[in-house]
Amino acid sequence: MMTLTKRIPVSESIWRQLSSAKEAGSTYDDLIREMLQLYNRKKLMEKMEKVEAMKTEDLVDIDDL
């Protein structure tokens, strides 16, 4: 994996929150990766809830695709 260093400007308040969220021995890259995984899971759950809320007649049987 190629490592590319980038700077992401954040406010002092956000920096403190990130620092306190980061576990000892982990990197900010680790923390951001974990946060993105949680975000992606949340978005997937929201999409699943949206599909579950749909009326059955609005759904297409996978065999019909």
PyMOL CGO cylinders between C-alpha atoms (Angstrom):
from pymol import cmd
from pymol.cgo import CYLINDER

trace = [
    CYLINDER, 0.00, 0.00, 0.00, 1.37, 3.39, -0.99, 0.3, 1, 1, 1, 1, 1, 1,
    CYLINDER, 1.37, 3.39, -0.99, 1.32, 5.92, 1.83, 0.3, 1, 1, 1, 1, 1, 1,
    CYLINDER, 1.32, 5.92, 1.83, 0.39, 9.44, 0.85, 0.3, 1, 1, 1, 1, 1, 1,
    CYLINDER, 0.39, 9.44, 0.85, 0.58, 12.14, 3.51, 0.3, 1, 1, 1, 1, 1, 1,
    CYLINDER, 0.58, 12.14, 3.51, -2.08, 14.84, 3.33, 0.3, 1, 1, 1, 1, 1, 1,
    CYLINDER, -2.08, 14.84, 3.33, -3.02, 17.59, 5.71, 0.3, 1, 1, 1, 1, 1, 1,
    CYLINDER, -3.02, 17.59, 5.71, -6.64, 18.02, 6.76, 0.3, 1, 1, 1, 1, 1, 1,
    CYLINDER, -6.64, 18.02, 6.76, -7.33, 21.33, 8.49, 0.3, 1, 1, 1, 1, 1, 1,
    CYLINDER, -7.33, 21.33, 8.49, -9.59, 21.00, 11.55, 0.3, 1, 1, 1, 1, 1, 1,
    CYLINDER, -9.59, 21.00, 11.55, -10.56, 23.36, 14.32, 0.3, 1, 1, 1, 1, 1, 1,
    CYLINDER, -10.56, 23.36, 14.32, -8.93, 23.14, 17.74, 0.3, 1, 1, 1, 1, 1, 1,
    CYLINDER, -8.93, 23.14, 17.74, -12.14, 21.72, 19.17, 0.3, 1, 1, 1, 1, 1, 1,
    CYLINDER, -12.14, 21.72, 19.17, -12.30, 18.92, 16.58, 0.3, 1, 1, 1, 1, 1, 1,
    CYLINDER, -12.30, 18.92, 16.58, -8.58, 18.19, 17.07, 0.3, 1, 1, 1, 1, 1, 1,
    CYLINDER, -8.58, 18.19, 17.07, -9.14, 17.73, 20.82, 0.3, 1, 1, 1, 1, 1, 1,
    CYLINDER, -9.14, 17.73, 20.82, -12.12, 15.43, 20.18, 0.3, 1, 1, 1, 1, 1, 1,
    CYLINDER, -12.12, 15.43, 20.18, -10.12, 13.35, 17.70, 0.3, 1, 1, 1, 1, 1, 1,
    CYLINDER, -10.12, 13.35, 17.70, -7.20, 13.15, 20.11, 0.3, 1, 1, 1, 1, 1, 1,
    CYLINDER, -7.20, 13.15, 20.11, -9.43, 11.89, 22.91, 0.3, 1, 1, 1, 1, 1, 1,
    CYLINDER, -9.43, 11.89, 22.91, -11.15, 9.37, 20.60, 0.3, 1, 1, 1, 1, 1, 1,
    CYLINDER, -11.15, 9.37, 20.60, -7.86, 7.89, 19.41, 0.3, 1, 1, 1, 1, 1, 1,
    CYLINDER, -7.86, 7.89, 19.41, -6.73, 4.85, 21.36, 0.3, 1, 1, 1, 1, 1, 1,
    CYLINDER, -6.73, 4.85, 21.36, -3.18, 4.58, 22.68, 0.3, 1, 1, 1, 1, 1, 1,
    CYLINDER, -3.18, 4.58, 22.68, -0.91, 3.08, 20.04, 0.3, 1, 1, 1, 1, 1, 1,
    CYLINDER, -0.91, 3.08, 20.04, -3.29, 3.78, 17.16, 0.3, 1, 1, 1, 1, 1, 1,
    CYLINDER, -3.29, 3.78, 17.16, -2.78, 6.39, 14.47, 0.3, 1, 1, 1, 1, 1, 1,
    CYLINDER, -2.78, 6.39, 14.47, -5.11, 9.07, 13.20, 0.3, 1, 1, 1, 1, 1, 1,
    CYLINDER, -5.11, 9.07, 13.20, -5.29, 7.01, 10.02, 0.3, 1, 1, 1, 1, 1, 1,
    CYLINDER, -5.29, 7.01, 10.02, -6.62, 4.09, 12.11, 0.3, 1, 1, 1, 1, 1, 1,
    CYLINDER, -6.62, 4.09, 12.11, -9.15, 6.36, 13.80, 0.3, 1, 1, 1, 1, 1, 1,
    CYLINDER, -9.15, 6.36, 13.80, -10.40, 7.86, 10.54, 0.3, 1, 1, 1, 1, 1, 1,
    CYLINDER, -10.40, 7.86, 10.54, -10.62, 4.41, 8.93, 0.3, 1, 1, 1, 1, 1, 1,
    CYLINDER, -10.62, 4.41, 8.93, -12.75, 3.18, 11.87, 0.3, 1, 1, 1, 1, 1, 1,
    CYLINDER, -12.75, 3.18, 11.87, -14.94, 6.29, 11.71, 0.3, 1, 1, 1, 1, 1, 1,
    CYLINDER, -14.94, 6.29, 11.71, -15.49, 5.77, 7.97, 0.3, 1, 1, 1, 1, 1, 1,
    CYLINDER, -15.49, 5.77, 7.97, -16.42, 2.13, 8.53, 0.3, 1, 1, 1, 1, 1, 1,
    CYLINDER, -16.42, 2.13, 8.53, -19.00, 3.18, 11.13, 0.3, 1, 1, 1, 1, 1, 1,
    CYLINDER, -19.00, 3.18, 11.13, -20.32, 5.89, 8.79, 0.3, 1, 1, 1, 1, 1, 1,
    CYLINDER, -20.32, 5.89, 8.79, -20.65, 3.43, 5.91, 0.3, 1, 1, 1, 1, 1, 1,
    CYLINDER, -20.65, 3.43, 5.91, -22.45, 0.90, 8.12, 0.3, 1, 1, 1, 1, 1, 1,
    CYLINDER, -22.45, 0.90, 8.12, -24.85, 3.62, 9.28, 0.3, 1, 1, 1, 1, 1, 1,
    CYLINDER, -24.85, 3.62, 9.28, -25.61, 4.63, 5.68, 0.3, 1, 1, 1, 1, 1, 1,
    CYLINDER, -25.61, 4.63, 5.68, -26.18, 0.97, 4.74, 0.3, 1, 1, 1, 1, 1, 1,
    CYLINDER, -26.18, 0.97, 4.74, -28.56, 0.51, 7.68, 0.3, 1, 1, 1, 1, 1, 1,
    CYLINDER, -28.56, 0.51, 7.68, -30.47, 3.64, 6.63, 0.3, 1, 1, 1, 1, 1, 1,
    CYLINDER, -30.47, 3.64, 6.63, -30.83, 2.23, 3.09, 0.3, 1, 1, 1, 1, 1, 1,
    CYLINDER, -30.83, 2.23, 3.09, -31.97, -1.13, 4.48, 0.3, 1, 1, 1, 1, 1, 1,
    CYLINDER, -31.97, -1.13, 4.48, -34.55, 0.56, 6.69, 0.3, 1, 1, 1, 1, 1, 1,
    CYLINDER, -34.55, 0.56, 6.69, -35.80, 2.51, 3.67, 0.3, 1, 1, 1, 1, 1, 1,
    CYLINDER, -35.80, 2.51, 3.67, -36.24, -0.72, 1.69, 0.3, 1, 1, 1, 1, 1, 1,
    CYLINDER, -36.24, -0.72, 1.69, -37.96, -2.44, 4.62, 0.3, 1, 1, 1, 1, 1, 1,
    CYLINDER, -37.96, -2.44, 4.62, -40.40, 0.46, 4.86, 0.3, 1, 1, 1, 1, 1, 1,
    CYLINDER, -40.40, 0.46, 4.86, -41.36, 0.12, 1.19, 0.3, 1, 1, 1, 1, 1, 1,
    CYLINDER, -41.36, 0.12, 1.19, -44.59, -1.60, 0.28, 0.3, 1, 1, 1, 1, 1, 1,
    CYLINDER, -44.59, -1.60, 0.28, -44.10, -5.13, -0.96, 0.3, 1, 1, 1, 1, 1, 1,
    CYLINDER, -44.10, -5.13, -0.96, -45.67, -4.34, -4.34, 0.3, 1, 1, 1, 1, 1, 1,
    CYLINDER, -45.67, -4.34, -4.34, -42.96, -1.69, -4.92, 0.3, 1, 1, 1, 1, 1, 1,
    CYLINDER, -42.96, -1.69, -4.92, -40.22, -4.33, -4.67, 0.3, 1, 1, 1, 1, 1, 1,
    CYLINDER, -40.22, -4.33, -4.67, -38.97, -6.54, -7.49, 0.3, 1, 1, 1, 1, 1, 1,
    CYLINDER, -38.97, -6.54, -7.49, -38.22, -10.22, -7.00, 0.3, 1, 1, 1, 1, 1, 1,
    CYLINDER, -38.22, -10.22, -7.00, -34.51, -10.82, -7.51, 0.3, 1, 1, 1, 1, 1, 1,
    CYLINDER, -34.51, -10.82, -7.51, -35.30, -13.71, -9.87, 0.3, 1, 1, 1, 1, 1, 1,
    CYLINDER, -35.30, -13.71, -9.87, -37.07, -11.21, -12.14, 0.3, 1, 1, 1, 1, 1, 1,
    CYLINDER, -37.07, -11.21, -12.14, -33.97, -9.08, -12.59, 0.3, 1, 1, 1, 1, 1, 1,
]
cmd.load_cgo(trace, "trace")
